[in-house]
Amino acid sequence: MKSLYKRIEELSNGEFRFEQPKVNFTYDDLEFEVAEDDIYHGRFVISSTGKFKLEGTVYSSTFRFRLGSIVSDGDKLNIEYDFTATALKAGEKLNENVYIITDCGEFILPLRVTIVDKKECIDENIKDMKDFCQLVKKDFKAGFELFKSEKFLNALENDQLRLLYKAFGQNNPLYQDLEEFLVAASLKDKVGFRLSTSSTTIKFSDLKEYEFDFSVIKDNWGYCDIRIETDNYNILSVKKNTQEEEDNELVLNYKAFVDLSKIKCKNYQLEIKVSSAYESKTLKVNIEKEIPVGESSEISHTRQVAKVELLTLYKEFRLNNLSLSMWLERSMEHILDLAQLEPDNWLYTLMRAQFLLMGDVEKNSQEAILLADRFFKEYDGDEDVLRAYGLYIRCLTADDGEAIRQYKEEIRSINQKIPNNYQILWFLLYIDDEYEDNYKKFNAIYEFIEKGNCAPLILIEAINLINEDPLVVVNLDRTIVYIFYRMMKEDSLEFEAANRFMSMISGYKVYNPRVLDIAMYCAKKYENDTFTSIMCRYLIKCDRKDSSSLVWYEKAVEKDMRITGIYEYYINSIDLNEKRELPKVVFMYFRYNSNIDNKRKAYLYANLIKVKDKYPDMYKAYTKSIDKFVRDQLEKRNINANLAKLYNHVVYSQMITEETVEDIIHMASYYKLVIGNKDIITVNVVYSKFNRVYTYDVVNGISYIRLLSKDYVLVFIDKNGVRTCTKTTFFLTKMINFDELLKRSLRMAPYNAEVLVMALEEGKKLGISGFERLIYESNALGLEEISSSYKDVIANDVTKYYMESDTLEYFKNFVEAFKKIKLNPSTKNSLAKVYYKKGFYEEAYEIISNNGCNDWDNEKLSDLAMRIVHIKDYEYDYFLTWLCYHVFSEGSRDETVIRYLVENYNGFINNMIMIYNAAMDKEIAAENLAQKIVEKTLITGESIAEIENIFIDYYKYAGRNTTTKAYFASYSYNYILKDIDLKEDFFEAVEEELKKDETNNEHFILNICKLAYLKYLSVKKELHKEEEITKYLDFFASKNIFLNFFKDFDYELIKGYMFNSLNFIEYKSDPDNQIYINYHYMNGEDGEDLYIKEKMECVIPGIFSKAFSIFYKDILQYYITEKNEEGEKIVESGSIRKTNNDLQDVENVFDYINEIDFCIDMDDRDSLESIVSEFENKRYVTRKIFKLM
């Protein structure tokens, strides 16, 4: 603005502008959209066509418009501004103005603003969540980048979306988090998938490797992380191949690789597990090894089946499950089949001989002998096992003792040659005299098995031997345990053998799962107190506390067996979530022996409370212990299902003390969360009212969580780190009902975020209202843990209360609290009215200075403005100036407001005049405002009807100064050049200043003012200012300044001046231009059209003049050209002619010439002679009086 006032200096120095430059505007950016509570940064350009550097300032009809930088660029002003949309609501349209004050004039530009919803400003091309979903569908990565940005949160439409974003969009979100956000917000469906095939079969014979393809087809757009796992990476591996889109479905193609070289069996099955965040599917891979078709294949298969069947039949026979005859008959069928398939295989011949011998028919024995003889005669092979088999048959058929001895000796020799052969050992077990002793026989079997030989035939012999003579077992080492384990598996462990095993584990001090399994088998099969006792003691030694052990502990407890630690292990083995009624003996025991952990105690006590009516005396005996225990657990804030039962039963109002109150409130918010998905390991509780996210562990699908508010989201996190709140089935159960206790507890508890939120949320239910509620709200506002959105809700509640109440109690606490928190604009608007009502005017003013005052009553707003003016002691403030003018323009005529505007307002001239007139009506001194009005009128060059009166008032007060000097000069100049109307008061003031200059020999008044005054006198002839006229005509004549209006004076006043006989042609133009007149004289006869070109003189800035002497009947034709930067052009043309009407008294030679011409033209000889004689006489006298020096 300071640069504008240089114009005042210029005018006071007589630097005038012939015409104001034209001003152009580029202001498309003054019509725009802006989001609620956002700031719009705009720019527009002002340019001028003149030669002067453009200067100016800008303001607006709305305080929301704040001027930024103004950068001058030659004839342009680049103007930047901000528009603040604080507290404005979507849909509002503002029709305001931008006022521009320049040294080229005042201008008004329209400011048109539309307020749009935040959601419309996610991105330049993203107007709402529907558009955002389309972006994600088209380019997930681009959508994800936008999802992570802060402006995405600011643009969300409602509290639920903001809460979901808090759960998924913060703390380094992943792609899956964006997907889950959209699904949870019901903006899209979950992405499912299907497999191109559910199974595949690979048949091979000699291949080493095999490849096959499969596809995963997604059924919806969005992110779906597909994970591929196989159950055997050594054999089966998978890698992604290609990705394509088919019929709007995304198809992921995979290639699987199978290493067939590692397949050793005929049939093999593998699995490929395909998983996403929401589901899993399995592709089964069946592998079949093909054997070449032919005779060898059939023999191989039949032989294998027959061998298995022969072994099974033998096992059934030895375990007394099959009779001898049946065993022989069915086994012989298989042997004959094998012999038919392989007639050259002597093994089947010997087997047939053996089975014939075992039959009780002499014919069969003879046939067996013949078969054995045939073997020894015809067999020419070198298989020692077959020979040993033949010798075994000889032993069975020979009568000669010596021969039998030799046969046995040869079998022993073969055994030494090929030791650890189960067949040869089996022969010896039945023919060697050494093994007639069961102990030695078992020892041989034991040693054989201990070496890792687990042939079924030998195991059968071991099982049979232990059942027959359990005492052969003398200790429980690894081998013996293995044998017993096989006996258990075959369900062949007879009572005596079981008894032997159970007696031996009594001293067994090492936990062995097989020993435990065998012991449980024995105890279940042959249930008795001895086995139960042994079982329990062994379990206790092994420190077993599980459901399978509980069965035995329970039996012992029911039978009141005296086993050390039995009650402790019994209760420690119980599933704490299991509903069962404990025996009375358990309560009796733990009445004096309470060496169990707190979880078990809780279970015990909760169980007792359940049956307290059944055992009243027992419950009474436990009362003190339970009470002490509950207090201790409450103090530690422990929670589980059984503790919850205890809290509900035991905690009563008398327990509420300063020490326990916070614990009681803490426990009151617990819920049991049961989750269907067992992969979930963590659950986060995200609240809208708290800044903190609460995290809880999930164990076996159960978690105990605190729910502190009704507005929350549960976010489940699985073992892969995937967060979700949509795919998980869960159930919530409130654990503790402290509603009655909570009312008192909340009133006693020290204030913290959790206490305050619970108290406020459950206020009505708990009877917390009115002033008591205000105390809670005041404390809540000061806590960082509470979210800003909830603080805003609290502030609304507080505002409503105080608006409806006349009390000031506790209000100052809120005033301080509100200063520290961020509230939304609508809340602030309401709060400002409360502040005003309660007399906190500065606080109210601070709010409306940011948010506006659209819905305020003008009377109250005027009163607030008046009070702020006094508080600020009339000091200038941008918003206060706007506010005062706003209430003034709406009709307020408060004297304080007007006084403030008089001192500080500096806007459009008409607005300032309105304030000035109001000040005059109120008899308020407004000299400073008058000066600003005058100065701004001079600077802008605006034509204002009331300016003369205001100037005269100001002039009377201010007298001589730069401003009045500039005003006199500017308006005098415009009076001369533009013929503007000026009141007589103006010229009276000029006359007065001219007299002062003459008296004091000063030069305050510029020559242009004298010239204007002289022109004024040429019009006002009735003033009879002949002396002043002559004085100023002499003054300008001395400066060779002649203007046409000089001739408007009476002839008697000007007849002595040379200009009286001259004709002047005047032209008004920019002093910087070059003006030429082109003329020629015509005397009434046709002559050549020859023009003389002369430059016109600029007699005063803006007026060019040329004097001509024209004689009677002469015609002066002329045209004027103007030359500037754009070139030279004709701007005016005309002619001047001297007629008899122009003839006046004869004063000079030109007059005599004109008179003589006229007399000749009129043929008036008498007059002609008289004039010529008079001219000659005057010339004679002149020559006599005036001589050349």
KASULZI-V968914 format. One record per backbone hydrogen bond with DSSP energy under -1.0 kcal/mol. NH is the residue of the N-H (numbers start at 1). CO is the residue of the C=O. E is the energy in kcal/mol with one decimal. If there is no record, write none. Layout:
nh-><NH | NH>
co-><CO | CO>
e-><E | E>
This chain:
nh-><7 | 9 | 10 | 11 | 12 | 13 | 14 | 15 | 16 | 24 | 26 | 30 | 31 | 32 | 34 | 36 | 37 | 38 | 40 | 42 | 44 | 45 | 46 | 47 | 48 | 49 | 57 | 59 | 61 | 65 | 66 | 68 | 71 | 73 | 76 | 77 | 78 | 79 | 80 | 81 | 82 | 83 | 84 | 85 | 88 | 91 | 92 | 94 | 96 | 98 | 99 | 100 | 101 | 102 | 103 | 105 | 107 | 109 | 111 | 112 | 113 | 114 | 115 | 116 | 120 | 121 | 123 | 132 | 133 | 134 | 135 | 136 | 137 | 138 | 139 | 143 | 144 | 145 | 146 | 147 | 148 | 154 | 155 | 156 | 162 | 163 | 164 | 165 | 166 | 167 | 168 | 169 | 178 | 179 | 180 | 181 | 182 | 183 | 184 | 185 | 186 | 187 | 194 | 196 | 200 | 202 | 204 | 210 | 212 | 214 | 216 | 217 | 218 | 219 | 227 | 229 | 231 | 236 | 237 | 239 | 241 | 244 | 246 | 249 | 251 | 252 | 253 | 254 | 255 | 256 | 257 | 258 | 259 | 260 | 260 | 261 | 262 | 263 | 268 | 270 | 272 | 273 | 274 | 275 | 276 | 281 | 283 | 284 | 285 | 286 | 287 | 288 | 289 | 290 | 298 | 299 | 300 | 301 | 302 | 303 | 304 | 305 | 306 | 307 | 308 | 309 | 310 | 311 | 312 | 313 | 314 | 315 | 316 | 317 | 318 | 319 | 320 | 321 | 327 | 328 | 329 | 330 | 331 | 332 | 333 | 334 | 335 | 336 | 337 | 338 | 339 | 340 | 341 | 342 | 345 | 350 | 351 | 352 | 353 | 354 | 355 | 356 | 357 | 358 | 365 | 366 | 367 | 368 | 369 | 370 | 371 | 372 | 373 | 374 | 375 | 376 | 377 | 378 | 379 | 387 | 388 | 389 | 390 | 391 | 392 | 393 | 394 | 395 | 396 | 397 | 398 | 404 | 405 | 406 | 407 | 408 | 409 | 410 | 411 | 412 | 413 | 414 | 415 | 416 | 417 | 418 | 425 | 426 | 427 | 428 | 429 | 431 | 432 | 435 | 436 | 441 | 442 | 443 | 444 | 445 | 446 | 447 | 448 | 449 | 450 | 451 | 452 | 453 | 459 | 460 | 461 | 462 | 463 | 464 | 465 | 466 | 467 | 468 | 469 | 472 | 473 | 481 | 482 | 483 | 484 | 485 | 486 | 487 | 488 | 489 | 490 | 491 | 492 | 498 | 499 | 500 | 501 | 502 | 503 | 504 | 505 | 507 | 508 | 516 | 517 | 518 | 519 | 520 | 521 | 522 | 523 | 524 | 525 | 526 | 532 | 533 | 534 | 535 | 536 | 537 | 538 | 539 | 540 | 541 | 542 | 543 | 544 | 550 | 551 | 553 | 554 | 555 | 556 | 557 | 558 | 559 | 560 | 561 | 563 | 566 | 569 | 570 | 571 | 572 | 578 | 587 | 588 | 589 | 590 | 592 | 593 | 596 | 601 | 602 | 603 | 604 | 605 | 606 | 607 | 608 | 609 | 610 | 611 | 612 | 615 | 619 | 620 | 621 | 622 | 626 | 627 | 628 | 629 | 630 | 631 | 632 | 633 | 634 | 635 | 636 | 638 | 644 | 645 | 646 | 647 | 648 | 649 | 650 | 651 | 655 | 656 | 661 | 664 | 665 | 666 | 667 | 668 | 669 | 670 | 671 | 672 | 673 | 674 | 675 | 676 | 680 | 681 | 682 | 683 | 684 | 685 | 686 | 688 | 691 | 694 | 696 | 698 | 699 | 702 | 703 | 705 | 707 | 712 | 713 | 715 | 716 | 717 | 718 | 719 | 721 | 724 | 731 | 733 | 735 | 742 | 743 | 745 | 746 | 748 | 749 | 756 | 757 | 758 | 759 | 760 | 761 | 762 | 766 | 768 | 772 | 774 | 775 | 776 | 777 | 778 | 779 | 780 | 781 | 783 | 787 | 791 | 792 | 793 | 794 | 795 | 796 | 797 | 798 | 799 | 800 | 801 | 802 | 803 | 804 | 811 | 814 | 815 | 816 | 817 | 818 | 820 | 828 | 829 | 830 | 831 | 832 | 833 | 834 | 835 | 836 | 837 | 838 | 839 | 840 | 841 | 844 | 845 | 846 | 847 | 848 | 849 | 850 | 851 | 852 | 856 | 861 | 862 | 863 | 864 | 865 | 866 | 867 | 868 | 869 | 870 | 871 | 872 | 874 | 875 | 881 | 882 | 883 | 884 | 885 | 886 | 887 | 888 | 889 | 890 | 891 | 892 | 898 | 899 | 900 | 901 | 902 | 903 | 904 | 905 | 912 | 913 | 914 | 915 | 916 | 917 | 918 | 919 | 920 | 921 | 922 | 923 | 924 | 930 | 931 | 932 | 933 | 934 | 935 | 936 | 937 | 938 | 939 | 940 | 941 | 947 | 950 | 951 | 952 | 953 | 954 | 955 | 956 | 957 | 958 | 959 | 965 | 966 | 967 | 968 | 969 | 970 | 971 | 972 | 973 | 974 | 975 | 976 | 977 | 978 | 980 | 987 | 988 | 989 | 990 | 991 | 992 | 993 | 994 | 995 | 996 | 997 | 998 | 999 | 1000 | 1002 | 1009 | 1010 | 1011 | 1012 | 1013 | 1014 | 1015 | 1016 | 1017 | 1018 | 1020 | 1021 | 1023 | 1024 | 1029 | 1030 | 1031 | 1032 | 1033 | 1034 | 1035 | 1036 | 1037 | 1038 | 1040 | 1041 | 1046 | 1047 | 1048 | 1049 | 1053 | 1054 | 1055 | 1057 | 1060 | 1061 | 1063 | 1065 | 1067 | 1069 | 1073 | 1074 | 1076 | 1077 | 1078 | 1079 | 1080 | 1082 | 1090 | 1092 | 1094 | 1096 | 1097 | 1099 | 1099 | 1100 | 1103 | 1104 | 1105 | 1106 | 1108 | 1113 | 1114 | 1115 | 1116 | 1117 | 1118 | 1119 | 1120 | 1121 | 1122 | 1123 | 1124 | 1127 | 1129 | 1131 | 1132 | 1134 | 1136 | 1138 | 1142 | 1152 | 1153 | 1154 | 1155 | 1156 | 1157 | 1158 | 1159 | 1160 | 1161 | 1162 | 1164 | 1168 | 1169 | 1170 | 1171 | 1172 | 1173 | 1174 | 1175 | 1176 | 1177 | 1178 | 1179 | 1180 | 1181 | 1182 | 1183 | 1184 | 1185 | 1186>
co-><4 | 5 | 6 | 7 | 8 | 9 | 11 | 10 | 14 | 47 | 45 | 27 | 28 | 112 | 114 | 116 | 85 | 35 | 83 | 81 | 79 | 26 | 77 | 24 | 75 | 22 | 101 | 99 | 97 | 62 | 82 | 80 | 78 | 76 | 73 | 46 | 71 | 44 | 69 | 42 | 66 | 40 | 64 | 38 | 85 | 115 | 89 | 113 | 111 | 109 | 59 | 107 | 57 | 105 | 55 | 102 | 100 | 98 | 96 | 30 | 94 | 32 | 92 | 34 | 117 | 118 | 126 | 128 | 129 | 130 | 131 | 132 | 133 | 134 | 135 | 139 | 140 | 141 | 142 | 143 | 144 | 150 | 151 | 153 | 158 | 159 | 160 | 161 | 162 | 163 | 164 | 165 | 174 | 175 | 176 | 177 | 178 | 179 | 180 | 181 | 183 | 182 | 217 | 215 | 284 | 286 | 288 | 258 | 256 | 254 | 252 | 194 | 250 | 192 | 275 | 273 | 271 | 232 | 257 | 255 | 253 | 251 | 249 | 246 | 244 | 216 | 242 | 214 | 239 | 212 | 237 | 210 | 235 | 208 | 258 | 208 | 259 | 260 | 287 | 285 | 283 | 229 | 281 | 227 | 279 | 274 | 272 | 198 | 270 | 200 | 268 | 202 | 266 | 204 | 294 | 295 | 296 | 297 | 298 | 299 | 300 | 301 | 302 | 303 | 304 | 305 | 306 | 307 | 308 | 309 | 310 | 311 | 312 | 313 | 314 | 315 | 317 | 316 | 323 | 324 | 325 | 326 | 327 | 328 | 329 | 330 | 331 | 332 | 333 | 334 | 335 | 336 | 337 | 338 | 342 | 346 | 347 | 348 | 349 | 350 | 351 | 352 | 353 | 354 | 361 | 362 | 363 | 364 | 365 | 366 | 367 | 368 | 369 | 370 | 371 | 372 | 373 | 374 | 375 | 383 | 384 | 385 | 386 | 387 | 388 | 389 | 390 | 391 | 392 | 393 | 394 | 400 | 401 | 402 | 403 | 404 | 405 | 406 | 407 | 408 | 409 | 410 | 411 | 412 | 413 | 414 | 421 | 422 | 423 | 424 | 425 | 427 | 428 | 432 | 433 | 437 | 438 | 439 | 440 | 441 | 442 | 443 | 444 | 445 | 446 | 447 | 449 | 448 | 455 | 456 | 457 | 458 | 459 | 460 | 461 | 462 | 463 | 464 | 465 | 469 | 470 | 477 | 478 | 479 | 480 | 481 | 482 | 483 | 484 | 485 | 486 | 488 | 487 | 494 | 495 | 496 | 497 | 498 | 499 | 500 | 501 | 504 | 505 | 512 | 513 | 514 | 515 | 516 | 517 | 518 | 519 | 520 | 521 | 522 | 528 | 529 | 530 | 531 | 532 | 533 | 534 | 535 | 536 | 537 | 538 | 540 | 539 | 546 | 547 | 549 | 550 | 551 | 552 | 553 | 554 | 555 | 557 | 556 | 561 | 563 | 565 | 566 | 567 | 568 | 575 | 583 | 584 | 585 | 586 | 589 | 589 | 594 | 597 | 598 | 599 | 600 | 601 | 602 | 603 | 604 | 605 | 606 | 607 | 609 | 611 | 615 | 616 | 617 | 618 | 622 | 623 | 624 | 625 | 626 | 627 | 628 | 629 | 630 | 631 | 632 | 633 | 640 | 641 | 642 | 643 | 644 | 645 | 646 | 647 | 652 | 653 | 657 | 660 | 661 | 662 | 663 | 664 | 666 | 667 | 705 | 733 | 703 | 731 | 701 | 729 | 677 | 717 | 717 | 696 | 715 | 694 | 713 | 711 | 785 | 685 | 683 | 681 | 702 | 699 | 673 | 671 | 669 | 710 | 686 | 684 | 724 | 682 | 722 | 679 | 718 | 716 | 674 | 672 | 670 | 738 | 739 | 741 | 742 | 744 | 745 | 752 | 753 | 754 | 755 | 756 | 757 | 758 | 762 | 763 | 769 | 770 | 771 | 772 | 773 | 774 | 775 | 776 | 777 | 780 | 689 | 787 | 788 | 789 | 790 | 791 | 792 | 793 | 794 | 795 | 796 | 797 | 798 | 799 | 800 | 808 | 810 | 811 | 812 | 813 | 814 | 817 | 824 | 825 | 826 | 827 | 828 | 829 | 830 | 831 | 832 | 833 | 834 | 836 | 835 | 839 | 840 | 841 | 842 | 843 | 844 | 845 | 847 | 847 | 848 | 853 | 857 | 858 | 859 | 860 | 861 | 862 | 863 | 864 | 865 | 866 | 867 | 868 | 869 | 872 | 877 | 878 | 879 | 880 | 881 | 882 | 883 | 884 | 885 | 886 | 888 | 887 | 894 | 895 | 896 | 897 | 898 | 899 | 900 | 901 | 908 | 909 | 910 | 911 | 912 | 913 | 914 | 915 | 916 | 917 | 918 | 920 | 919 | 926 | 927 | 928 | 929 | 930 | 931 | 932 | 933 | 934 | 935 | 936 | 937 | 944 | 946 | 947 | 948 | 949 | 950 | 951 | 952 | 953 | 954 | 955 | 961 | 962 | 963 | 964 | 965 | 966 | 967 | 968 | 969 | 970 | 971 | 972 | 973 | 974 | 974 | 983 | 984 | 985 | 986 | 987 | 988 | 989 | 990 | 991 | 992 | 993 | 994 | 995 | 996 | 997 | 1006 | 1006 | 1007 | 1008 | 1009 | 1010 | 1011 | 1012 | 1013 | 1014 | 1016 | 1019 | 1020 | 1021 | 1025 | 1026 | 1027 | 1028 | 1029 | 1030 | 1031 | 1032 | 1033 | 1034 | 1037 | 1036 | 1043 | 1044 | 1045 | 1046 | 1050 | 1050 | 1051 | 1054 | 1057 | 1058 | 1108 | 1106 | 1104 | 1102 | 1070 | 1123 | 1121 | 1094 | 1119 | 1092 | 1117 | 1115 | 1088 | 1079 | 1077 | 1075 | 1105 | 1097 | 1103 | 1103 | 1100 | 1067 | 1097 | 1065 | 1063 | 1138 | 1111 | 1082 | 1136 | 1080 | 1134 | 1078 | 1132 | 1076 | 1129 | 1074 | 1127 | 1124 | 1122 | 1120 | 1120 | 1118 | 1116 | 1114 | 1139 | 1148 | 1149 | 1150 | 1151 | 1152 | 1153 | 1154 | 1155 | 1156 | 1157 | 1158 | 1159 | 1164 | 1165 | 1166 | 1167 | 1168 | 1169 | 1170 | 1171 | 1172 | 1173 | 1174 | 1175 | 1176 | 1177 | 1178 | 1179 | 1180 | 1181 | 1182>
e-><-1.9 | -1.2 | -2.3 | -2.4 | -2.4 | -1.1 | -1.8 | -3.1 | -1.0 | -3.6 | -2.5 | -1.8 | -1.4 | -1.9 | -2.2 | -1.8 | -2.0 | -2.2 | -2.9 | -2.5 | -2.3 | -1.9 | -2.3 | -2.7 | -2.3 | -2.0 | -2.7 | -2.3 | -2.4 | -1.4 | -3.0 | -3.2 | -2.6 | -3.3 | -1.0 | -3.3 | -3.0 | -2.8 | -2.4 | -2.2 | -2.6 | -2.5 | -1.6 | -3.0 | -1.8 | -3.2 | -2.1 | -2.9 | -2.7 | -3.1 | -3.2 | -2.9 | -2.7 | -2.3 | -1.9 | -1.4 | -2.4 | -2.8 | -3.1 | -2.4 | -2.3 | -2.1 | -2.8 | -2.3 | -1.7 | -2.4 | -1.5 | -2.0 | -2.4 | -1.8 | -2.1 | -2.6 | -2.5 | -1.9 | -3.8 | -2.2 | -2.4 | -2.2 | -1.8 | -2.3 | -1.7 | -1.8 | -1.1 | -1.3 | -2.0 | -2.5 | -2.3 | -2.4 | -1.9 | -1.5 | -2.2 | -2.9 | -1.4 | -2.1 | -2.6 | -2.3 | -2.2 | -2.2 | -3.1 | -1.9 | -1.7 | -2.8 | -1.9 | -2.4 | -2.4 | -3.9 | -2.3 | -1.9 | -1.8 | -1.9 | -2.8 | -2.8 | -2.7 | -2.3 | -3.1 | -2.3 | -1.6 | -3.1 | -2.2 | -2.1 | -3.4 | -2.4 | -3.0 | -1.6 | -3.5 | -3.0 | -3.0 | -2.9 | -2.6 | -3.1 | -3.1 | -3.1 | -2.7 | -1.2 | -1.1 | -1.4 | -1.3 | -1.7 | -2.6 | -2.8 | -2.4 | -3.4 | -3.2 | -2.7 | -2.9 | -2.9 | -2.8 | -2.4 | -3.1 | -3.0 | -3.5 | -3.2 | -3.7 | -3.4 | -1.6 | -2.4 | -2.2 | -2.3 | -2.5 | -2.9 | -2.1 | -2.4 | -2.8 | -2.5 | -2.1 | -2.4 | -2.8 | -2.3 | -2.4 | -2.6 | -2.1 | -2.5 | -2.4 | -2.1 | -2.8 | -1.6 | -1.8 | -3.3 | -2.5 | -2.8 | -2.6 | -2.4 | -2.3 | -2.3 | -1.4 | -1.1 | -2.1 | -2.7 | -1.8 | -2.2 | -2.6 | -2.1 | -1.8 | -2.7 | -1.8 | -2.3 | -2.2 | -2.1 | -2.0 | -2.5 | -2.4 | -2.1 | -2.1 | -1.4 | -1.6 | -2.3 | -2.1 | -2.2 | -2.2 | -2.2 | -2.0 | -2.1 | -2.8 | -2.6 | -1.9 | -2.0 | -2.0 | -2.8 | -2.7 | -1.8 | -3.0 | -2.2 | -2.3 | -2.7 | -2.2 | -1.8 | -2.2 | -2.3 | -1.3 | -1.4 | -2.8 | -2.2 | -2.3 | -2.5 | -2.8 | -2.6 | -2.5 | -2.4 | -2.0 | -2.4 | -2.1 | -2.4 | -2.3 | -2.1 | -1.9 | -2.9 | -2.3 | -2.2 | -2.1 | -2.4 | -2.4 | -1.0 | -2.7 | -1.3 | -1.8 | -2.8 | -2.8 | -2.3 | -2.3 | -1.9 | -3.3 | -2.8 | -2.1 | -2.6 | -2.9 | -1.3 | -2.2 | -1.4 | -2.2 | -2.4 | -1.4 | -2.2 | -2.9 | -2.4 | -2.2 | -2.5 | -2.2 | -1.9 | -2.8 | -2.1 | -1.8 | -2.6 | -1.9 | -2.3 | -2.8 | -2.5 | -2.3 | -2.3 | -2.4 | -2.3 | -2.2 | -1.2 | -3.0 | -3.0 | -3.2 | -2.3 | -2.3 | -2.8 | -2.4 | -1.5 | -1.6 | -1.0 | -1.1 | -2.7 | -2.4 | -2.7 | -2.8 | -2.5 | -2.1 | -2.7 | -2.8 | -2.3 | -2.7 | -2.8 | -2.5 | -2.8 | -2.8 | -3.1 | -2.6 | -2.5 | -2.5 | -2.5 | -2.6 | -2.5 | -2.2 | -1.4 | -2.7 | -2.1 | -1.0 | -2.2 | -3.1 | -1.4 | -2.3 | -2.6 | -2.8 | -1.7 | -1.5 | -2.7 | -1.6 | -1.9 | -2.5 | -2.0 | -2.5 | -2.2 | -2.4 | -1.1 | -2.3 | -2.3 | -2.5 | -1.5 | -1.5 | -1.6 | -2.2 | -2.5 | -1.8 | -2.9 | -3.4 | -2.6 | -2.2 | -2.0 | -2.4 | -1.5 | -1.2 | -1.1 | -2.3 | -2.4 | -2.4 | -2.0 | -1.3 | -3.0 | -2.6 | -2.6 | -2.4 | -2.8 | -2.2 | -2.1 | -2.6 | -2.6 | -2.2 | -1.7 | -2.0 | -2.5 | -1.4 | -1.9 | -3.2 | -2.5 | -1.6 | -3.6 | -1.6 | -2.2 | -1.7 | -2.3 | -2.5 | -2.1 | -2.3 | -2.5 | -1.6 | -1.0 | -1.6 | -3.3 | -3.2 | -3.4 | -2.6 | -3.3 | -3.5 | -1.3 | -2.4 | -1.7 | -2.6 | -3.1 | -3.2 | -2.6 | -1.5 | -3.1 | -2.1 | -2.5 | -2.3 | -2.7 | -1.6 | -2.3 | -2.1 | -2.8 | -1.1 | -2.1 | -2.9 | -3.5 | -2.9 | -1.9 | -1.2 | -2.2 | -2.2 | -2.2 | -1.9 | -2.0 | -3.5 | -1.2 | -2.7 | -3.0 | -1.2 | -2.0 | -2.6 | -2.3 | -2.3 | -2.5 | -2.5 | -2.7 | -2.3 | -2.5 | -3.3 | -1.1 | -1.5 | -1.5 | -1.4 | -2.5 | -2.8 | -1.9 | -2.2 | -1.8 | -1.6 | -1.7 | -2.0 | -1.8 | -1.4 | -2.5 | -2.7 | -2.1 | -1.9 | -2.8 | -2.7 | -2.3 | -2.0 | -2.5 | -2.0 | -1.5 | -2.1 | -1.1 | -2.1 | -2.0 | -2.0 | -3.2 | -1.4 | -2.1 | -2.5 | -1.8 | -2.5 | -2.5 | -1.4 | -1.7 | -2.9 | -2.3 | -2.4 | -2.5 | -1.0 | -3.0 | -1.3 | -2.1 | -2.9 | -2.3 | -1.7 | -2.3 | -2.1 | -1.4 | -2.9 | -2.0 | -1.6 | -2.6 | -2.6 | -1.9 | -2.5 | -2.5 | -2.5 | -2.1 | -2.5 | -2.4 | -1.8 | -2.4 | -2.9 | -2.4 | -1.7 | -2.6 | -2.0 | -3.5 | -2.9 | -2.2 | -2.6 | -2.6 | -2.1 | -3.1 | -1.3 | -1.6 | -2.9 | -2.4 | -3.0 | -2.5 | -2.4 | -2.8 | -1.8 | -2.4 | -2.5 | -2.3 | -2.4 | -2.0 | -2.0 | -2.5 | -3.0 | -2.2 | -2.5 | -2.4 | -2.3 | -1.7 | -1.3 | -3.5 | -2.7 | -2.6 | -2.2 | -2.5 | -2.8 | -3.1 | -2.6 | -2.2 | -2.3 | -2.7 | -2.5 | -1.8 | -1.2 | -1.9 | -2.9 | -2.8 | -2.4 | -2.6 | -3.8 | -2.3 | -1.1 | -3.5 | -2.3 | -2.5 | -2.6 | -2.3 | -2.8 | -2.3 | -3.1 | -2.6 | -1.9 | -2.4 | -2.2 | -1.7 | -2.1 | -3.0 | -2.2 | -1.1 | -1.0 | -2.5 | -2.1 | -2.1 | -2.9 | -2.3 | -2.3 | -2.5 | -2.1 | -1.9 | -2.2 | -2.2 | -2.9 | -3.1 | -2.0 | -1.2 | -1.3 | -2.6 | -2.0 | -2.6 | -2.5 | -2.3 | -2.5 | -2.2 | -1.6 | -2.5 | -1.4 | -1.5 | -1.5 | -2.8 | -2.7 | -2.2 | -2.6 | -2.8 | -2.6 | -1.9 | -2.4 | -2.5 | -2.3 | -1.4 | -3.4 | -2.1 | -1.7 | -1.8 | -1.3 | -1.3 | -1.2 | -2.1 | -2.2 | -1.7 | -1.8 | -3.5 | -2.6 | -2.6 | -1.6 | -2.3 | -2.4 | -2.6 | -3.3 | -2.9 | -2.7 | -2.0 | -3.0 | -1.8 | -4.3 | -2.7 | -2.9 | -1.6 | -1.1 | -1.3 | -1.2 | -2.9 | -3.4 | -2.8 | -1.5 | -3.2 | -2.2 | -2.9 | -3.7 | -3.9 | -2.5 | -2.9 | -2.1 | -3.6 | -2.8 | -3.1 | -2.8 | -2.5 | -1.6 | -2.0 | -3.0 | -1.4 | -2.7 | -2.3 | -1.6 | -1.4 | -2.0 | -2.3 | -2.0 | -2.6 | -2.9 | -2.3 | -2.0 | -2.5 | -2.3 | -2.2 | -1.8 | -2.4 | -2.0 | -2.6 | -2.0 | -2.4 | -2.4 | -2.3 | -2.3 | -2.5 | -2.4 | -2.4 | -2.2 | -2.2 | -2.4 | -2.5 | -2.6 | -2.1 | -2.0 | -2.6 | -2.9>
